[in-house]
Amino acid sequence: MQMGNYFGNKTKRIERFDAYSNSSSMDTNNLTTTTSANSYSNTKSKKSNSQSKSSTGLKNNLNIDLSNMSVVLKPTVKHTASVIFLHGLGDTGHGWSSVFAEFKRPHIKYIFPTAPIRPVTLNGGFEMNAWFDILGLRPDATQDEDGIQKSSQLLLNLVDEEMKNGIPSDRIFIGGFSQGGATALYTAMTSTHRFAGIIALSTWLPLHHRFPAHLKQCENKFSTPIIQCHGDIDPMVPLQWSDMTVKLLKTIGFTDVNFKTYRGMSHSSSPEELDDVSEFINKIAPN
């Protein structure tokens, strides 16, 4: 999905909804993109086709090489840092690649993987790009622990590829939107790598009850910069979830957590938020 030019008109808000949003529309003139579960329910054939796929095929999807399913914005000068950013439910890497293209830096490689296709319980079992299953939107809803862990490993595989190419983990940013951001936060907590920074947009720390017991230590981990951004009228992932995540991160011991909220922003993004993300990256990896 093409998001258009974010900075062509600063007065317009750009919405980046997960597939379980309440509305369905695409208006590139107004720089607004939304995707809804309704768009899936209108095509029953999609469900019947997806149900014919075997569980073995789904399992194979979980073991795919994401480097072959990623949109990559290559550096134009010497490569000294990388950003790996995961999309939200039902999206692909293309949507966010067009966003970051508006403020990319020449020395940074930007990687936007596309999640495997799997059934999503919240959307009636329809198959779509998802980092893990969503079983409910309540705080006490059962979480897909297996799916979260597998997608975390897929993200770490991409990190390993960058490290093999000579980029140390403390020059690699990981992040994402909604469940993509949740995957990145979980990975940051359970990995032995110290990352350059964590970009967490409209998201939460999944399996929060596992921490700090399941936190994996590494040198200078608690000084990892984290930017947590959220709209104050998000109906999908409540602002409270971000607030609780930030409080937990600080309680665990993280000392550089920057929490930003945006007035009037739903389960989406905005030019103001993206300015903050750009500034966050540039401050840590200016060259």
N, C-alpha and C positions, 0 to 999 in steps of 0.2 A: 504494500500500500504506500502510495506516495503522499507525503505529508505537506508538500508544497514549501514555499519559502517562508520560514518562520519570521524572518526579520524584515520582510518586505513591508509589513504593516504591524507595528508593535501594538496597535490598539485592539487587534483581534486575537482571541484566545484559540489555541490549538488543542483539540481534545484527542486524547489517546486512550480510548476505552478498551477494556477487555471484552471478550465475546459474551460475557454475561451482563452487559450493560442493559439499561432499560429501554434504549432507543436504537433505531437502525437508520442511518443515513450517511450519505457521502456528498459533500459539497466542497469541491476543491477550490471554488472561487472564494468561499468564506474561510478557507484553510481549516476545515473541520472534518474529521473523520471519526465515525463511530461504527462499531460492529456489534450486533446483537444476537442473542440466542434465537430471536424471532426469525432471523434470516435463515437459520438452519431448520426451524420447524416448518417453514414454508416449502421445503423440499424434502419430502419424506423419503424419496429415493436415496438420498445421501445416507440416511440412517440404515436402510436395508442393505445398501452396498457395504457400509462400514461393518455391519454385523456379520457379513459373510467372511470377513477377514479372520484368519485363525489367530489364536492366542500366541502361537509360535511366531507369527509375523510381527505381532506387537512387541514381543520380547526382543526380536532382532532389531526393531526400531530403537529400542532403548540402548542398544550396544553400537549404534552407528558412529561413524567418524564425523563429528560436527564440523571439522575443518573443511569437509567437502560440501557442507550445507550452510556455509556462512557467507554473508556479504562482507567484503573487506575493502576498506578505504586505505590504500597503501600510502606510506610516507613518500614525500617527494625529495627529501634530503636524507641524511644519515638517520637510520632508525634507532631511536634511543628510548622509546617508551611505547606501551601498548594499552589500549582500552578494550575490554571485552564486555559487551552490554547485551543483556538478555531481555527479550520482548515479553509482553503480557500474554494472557490466555487468548488463543485464537488468532494471534498475529504471526508475522514472520520477521526475519531480520531486515527485510527491505524497508519496513515502515520507519524504524529508528535510524537506519543508515542515512536516509535522506535528511533527517533532523540534524544529526551530528555533522553532516557534510557542510552545514551552514557555518560552523565555527571550528572545524577541524584545524589542527596545527600540523605544519609540514613534517615535523620529526616524529609524529605519533602514528602508529598503525591502529586502526579501529576495526574491531571484529564484531559482527552481529550475527550470531548463530540462529538458526531456526530450530525450534523444538521438535521432537518426534511427534508423530500423530498418534493419539490414543483416545479412548472413550473418556468423556468427562461426565461424572455423575450428575453434577449440578445442571448440566444442559441435557438431561434426559438420556445420557449414554451416547450422544453424538460424538463422533471422532473429530478431533481438531488438534491443531498444534498446541501442546501443553507440556509444561515442564513437570507437572505432577497433577494428579487428580484433585478436583475440588469437590468435597463431599457436602459442604454446607458453608454458610457465611456467618454462622454464630461463633462466638469466641470458644465455645465448648464443643464445636463440631469435631468429629473424628478427622485426623489428618493422615494424608497418604505418606507415611514415613518412608516406605520403600521407594516410592517415586521421587521424593525429595532427595534421598540419598543417591539414587542413580543419576539424577540430573546434576547434582553436585559433582559427581565423579566426571560427568561429561564436561562440565565447566573446567574442572581441574586438568582434564586431558588437553584442553586448549591452552591452559596456563603452561603446562609442561612443554607444549610445542613452541611457545614463545621463548621459554627458558632455553630450550635446545638451540634456538636461533640467536642466543646471546643476550636476551633481555632478562635481567634478574627479576625476581618476584616483586622486589620493592620499587620496580619501575613499571609494574603492571597493575592497572586499575581494573577492578571487577565491579559490576553493578547491573541494574536492571529496573524495569517497571513492573509493579504489581507482583505477580508470582515469579517473574524473572528476577526482580529485586530480592524477593524472599529467598530464592535459590542462592543468590550471591551472598546475602547476609549469612545464611546457614554455612555456606562454603568458607567464608572468612572466619567463622567461629570454629569450624572443625578441621581446618587445614593447618599444616605446620608451616605454611608460608606466611611471611609478612608482606602484605601487598602495599602498593603505592597509595591506594585509597579505595574506599567503598562508596559507590553511588547508589543510593537507595531511594527510589521514587515511588510514592503512593504504595508503600509496602509495609511489611512487618517481618519479624523474626519468627519463622515457623519452628514448631517443636520447642517452644521457648522453655517449657518445663524441664527440658534436658540440660539446661544451663544454670549455673556454670559447670556442672559435673562433667559434661561432654566437651568442654572447651579444650582445644589442643594448644599448647603453648609453643612459642618460638621467640627468638630474640626480638625485643622491641615491639612485640605484638600489640601491647596496650596503647602504644603511641600511634597506631594506624589511624590516619585521618578518615572520618566517616561523615558524609553529608546525607542527611535524611530529610526529604522534602515531601510535603503533603498539602493537598487542598483542604480548606476548612469546611467544605460541603460535600465531601466524598461520600456517596451513598453505598458504594461497593465495599471499600476498605475504609472503615471509619478512622477519622483522625486520631481517635483514642488509641488505636492499635499502634500507630507510629509513636505516639507519646509514651506508651508503655514500653515499646521497643527501646526507645532512647533511654528511658529510666533504667531498664535492665542492663543495657550496654554500659552505662555509667556505673551501675552497681557492681558489675563484673570487674570493672577496672579500666575501661577505655577512657582515655583522657582528652581525646580530640574529636568529640562528636558535635557536629554542627546541625541543629534542628531548625528547619525553615518551614513556615506555613504560608499559604497564599490565599488571600481573601477572595471568595467567589469562585474558586477553582474546584471542579468536581473530580471524578476519577479520570484525570487527564493531565496534560502538561500545559505550560504557558511560556511565553517569551521571557518573563521574569525568572521563572524557574531555570530555564535553559541558560540564561545569563549567569545564574549562580553556579550551575554545573560547569560551564565553561571556565569561570573564574577559579573554581575549585581545582580543576585539572591544570590550568595554566600556572597556578601558584605552586603546585607540587612539582610539576614537570615543565618548567618554562623552556627548556632546551634539551 
